Amino acid sequence: MKKHLVFFLILIVIGSFAFAGGSSERSSSSEGGYKDTIIFAQGADVTSFDPHVGKETPAVAVTNHIYDTLVDVNQETGEIIPQIAQSWEQIDDTTYRFHIREGLKFHNGEDLTAEDVKFSLDRAIASPSISYIVDFIDTVTVDDDYTVTVTTDAPYAPALRNLAVPFAAIVPMDYVSANPDILKTAPVGSGPYKFVSWSQNDSVKLEAYDEYYAGEPKTKNLVMKVIPEAAQRTIALETGEVDIAYDLLRSDARRVSEARDLTLYEIPSLSCYYITFNMNKAPFDNKLVRQALSMAIDRQLLVDTVNGGSGEVANALVAPAVFGYYNPGDYEYNPEKAKQLLKEAGYPNGFSCTLWVNNNQERVEMCQAIQEMFREIGIDCRVEVLEFGAFISRTTAGEHDMGYFGWVTSTKDADYTYYSLEHSSQQGAAGNRSFTNDAKVDELVEIGRTSSDQDARLEAYKELAIYLKDLSNNAPIIYTTLNAGASNKVEGFEPDPIGYHKLENVQVRN
Amino acid sequence: MWKYIVKRLLLMIPILLGVTFIVFFIMNLTPGDPAAIILGDQASAEALAAKRIELGLDKPLIVRYFTYIWDMLHGDLGLSYKNQLSVWDQVIDKFPNTAILAIAGILVALVIGIPVGIISAKKQYTVLDNTSMILSLVGVSMPNFWLGLLLSLLFALKLGWLPSQGMGTGFVALLRSLILPALTLGTGSAATVVRMTRSSMLEVIRQDYISTARAKGISEKQVTKRHMLKNAMIPIVTAVGLQFGQLLGGAMLTETVFSWPGLGRLMVDSINSKDIPMVMGATIFLAIMFSLVNLIVDLVYSFIDPRIRSQYSKAGFKSRRIKV
């Protein structure tokens, strides 16, 4: 009898927990009809809160609320807009002068001055993880408390756009000098949100910085929850446990778009997936062969089937939202003509080759479909799946025939992509894994890189896009889209094409 | 008894050395450059080379292994490649969360497993027995992550009773968030415990001493509890102990599905990013825990079975038989 009683008591306790209303994790409300906390979910945790180290998208999606950069890019117009620097002037081809806003303070109360800017940029240049964003800088000199001069090694047109990348964040000199590792776990910046706490693999809490120069953020608290399982991110969104969920599964995205109280945000990303042909190896040193292979690929079919209808057919290595994009016309799909080209190239019966891809399910599926398309024109192509580290190191060494790669133009400027992937000085690790060494390409890339005349740059990139399409050292396949789901109560959410979504102007209705 | 415990603890040393050896070599022989993992694919060749030297990757594998062991013996498990934080701190930070989940999981397994196993054995070949055997087969076969998703679809999304993921803070929130992962984790083990309890009970159920006990007029309840279950307990305890050890280390899927910030998740993330020091640290820690759990299980035997207890004592095997 006693045992039965105990059993019933346990049942009652469990039951009461189960039915107890509202978990403490849910965002609490404040006056004015808006919640005082936004909870957003993403698939991975922050790797490092140090902006000069943690460059993975899940890290930046959090840290770009904590740190500001000298300048920013207006998402709609693509123009450079002020942030820490109130204004700037370009003195000559290689010299920029920035005027820092006066009265800016870091979250710990330290004043933000020219010294901090110099310290931060020097620190970023010295960081092997992200120096590629700022290594165009030769010197940073402090003119006075609120003026900094940046000189570059050579004329570098995208300079301002690079300085707007979150990795070029400005950090407090005194705080960081005292303990160089401190930003890893106790970040201090001058951005719209202050760091509160981090529970590794679980959540990050941020709080609005009331002295932010552009006005206090609209919602007081920001909570990032790590939910690695994509299906669970959607469930958490549906149950209301989170307000916004990043990076939904394609199959879930449809469910979210059909749900009455949820909104699906889908925007073109800045990523392009492409096949690289190793021009150091026969038969890929033959332009006709490369063109034939590219022509054998039915890109629209890949978008519609393998990619489930999301994304767009790519026609250049940079996506349409990038400065310097030019559409040289869609790549033709014509297996008959492709066979003809192979014949002209001296391979009437095709040949055998391999296509390398890293062990990512979606990428592997894409390659398997492409493999079949190659078979149509008589190419016996084997898909080989490699672990990411091995994929990178072996393609850097040039051991591949073909490789399936993805590339994000993170500076939103075509130079970032064309210089890395096409310039002859960037062969191997830096990105040029087709091992192109073409004087015309180099010349156009350099004009784009160094000219301070924006129209001349655009003209060079136009010519380059057309030339590269003919050269076919890379076969662009698909531009992907980036998605996020949010409750209908979320207002002011504007997804970022790289995934660095900013939430300081977002509010959630009660 | 103490001598036995010390002997067992000493035996853990070769086991741990074996574990470190295997994990270290497997992790290091798989392709992928840790320097590239730390610095990302945009790092310059010079930076990568410098990083490799900093990490000691320029030295031969065997030298690195002994350096690792030497550091480990000095209590230094190194820094994680991924976030450059202390491995030991991260393991210690996450282990309690895993332990909570494993204990809750094993409780689920015991609460379901033992009663169902007993009933099954006593009602062998009845509908009840067949049903529970089929259900336990389903339980063993069902993948954890799938069950977890189904449970959270039902209890979090459709019914809205429980949170779908995460670990709640505060006692009530913690318990609420624990229910679904514990059920997910415990189901597979429960099925194993049911089958083990049933077969072990069936072995003793037809023994002469059971008939004798019944003949003496002892109530069926007492017979089941004192004579059958107690004698059937050894294999059950072994199974439960092993299950618990597995739950400690094997909660990876459940922790991933439910965003439970435990050691399993940490290990999955670390394996994915080839964070060798983190994988090594977590594995060694789990191996120690697993060995300790096994030791405790062996010690529990002696409390259940006086025959085993007597083997530990110097007095040797005395004529202490189980009373019938």
Contacts between the chains, C-beta under 8 A, distances in Angstrom:
chain1	res1	chain2	res2	distance
A	14	B	179	7.3
A	17	B	172	6.0
A	17	B	175	5.0
A	17	B	176	5.0
A	17	B	179	7.3
A	18	B	155	8.0
A	18	B	161	4.8
A	18	B	162	6.1
A	18	B	176	6.9
A	18	B	179	6.8
A	19	B	161	6.3
A	20	B	172	6.2
A	20	B	176	6.9
A	23	B	163	5.2
A	23	B	168	6.3
A	23	B	173	5.6
A	23	B	176	6.4
A	23	B	177	7.6
A	24	B	168	6.6
A	24	B	169	6.7
A	24	B	170	5.6
A	24	B	172	7.8
A	24	B	173	4.7
A	25	B	163	6.8
A	25	B	166	6.4
A	25	B	168	6.2
A	25	B	169	7.6
A	25	B	173	6.6
A	44	B	269	7.7
A	45	B	269	7.6
A	47	B	82	5.7
A	47	B	83	5.4
A	48	B	83	5.5
A	48	B	84	6.9
A	53	B	84	7.7
A	55	B	40	6.1
A	128	B	39	5.0
A	128	B	43	5.1
A	128	B	44	6.9
A	128	B	47	3.3
A	128	B	48	7.7
A	128	B	50	7.3
A	128	B	51	6.7
A	129	B	38	7.6
A	129	B	39	5.1
A	129	B	40	5.7
A	129	B	43	6.6
A	130	B	42	7.9
A	131	B	44	7.5
A	131	B	47	7.5
A	132	B	42	4.8
A	132	B	43	7.7
A	132	B	44	7.5
A	181	B	84	7.4
A	184	B	83	6.9
A	184	B	84	6.1
A	184	B	85	6.8
A	185	B	85	7.0
A	199	B	261	6.5
A	200	B	90	6.6
A	200	B	93	6.7
A	200	B	94	7.4
A	200	B	261	6.9
A	200	B	266	8.0
A	201	B	94	7.1
A	201	B	261	4.3
A	201	B	265	5.5
A	201	B	266	6.2
A	201	B	269	7.1
A	202	B	166	7.2
A	202	B	167	6.6
A	202	B	259	7.4
A	202	B	261	3.8
A	203	B	166	7.8
A	225	B	166	6.3
A	225	B	259	7.1
A	226	B	259	6.2
A	226	B	261	7.7
A	227	B	165	5.6
A	227	B	166	7.6
A	227	B	259	4.6
A	228	B	256	5.4
A	228	B	259	6.4
A	228	B	265	7.1
A	228	B	269	7.8
A	229	B	145	7.7
A	229	B	149	7.8
A	229	B	165	7.7
A	229	B	256	5.8
A	229	B	257	5.1
A	229	B	259	7.1
A	231	B	149	5.9
A	232	B	149	7.4
A	232	B	152	6.8
A	232	B	164	6.2
A	232	B	165	5.0
A	232	B	257	6.4
A	232	B	258	7.3
A	232	B	259	6.4
A	235	B	152	5.8
A	235	B	153	6.7
A	235	B	156	6.2
A	235	B	157	5.4
A	235	B	164	4.6
A	235	B	165	7.4
A	236	B	164	5.3
A	236	B	165	5.7
A	236	B	166	8.0
A	238	B	157	5.6
A	239	B	156	5.2
A	239	B	157	5.6
A	239	B	160	6.6
A	239	B	163	7.6
A	239	B	164	5.4
A	241	B	156	7.9
A	241	B	163	6.1
A	241	B	164	6.2
A	241	B	165	7.3
A	241	B	166	7.4
A	386	B	31	7.4
A	387	B	30	6.8
A	387	B	31	5.4
A	387	B	32	5.4
A	388	B	32	6.8
A	389	B	31	6.0
A	389	B	32	2.4
A	389	B	33	5.4
A	389	B	36	5.8
A	389	B	37	6.2
A	389	B	274	6.4
A	390	B	31	3.4
A	390	B	32	5.7
A	392	B	33	8.0
A	392	B	36	6.1
A	392	B	41	5.2
A	393	B	31	7.6
A	393	B	32	7.7
A	393	B	33	5.6
A	393	B	36	6.7
A	428	B	45	7.9
A	429	B	41	7.8
A	429	B	43	7.7
A	429	B	44	7.3
A	429	B	45	5.6
A	429	B	48	7.7
A	430	B	42	7.7
A	430	B	44	7.7
A	431	B	42	7.8
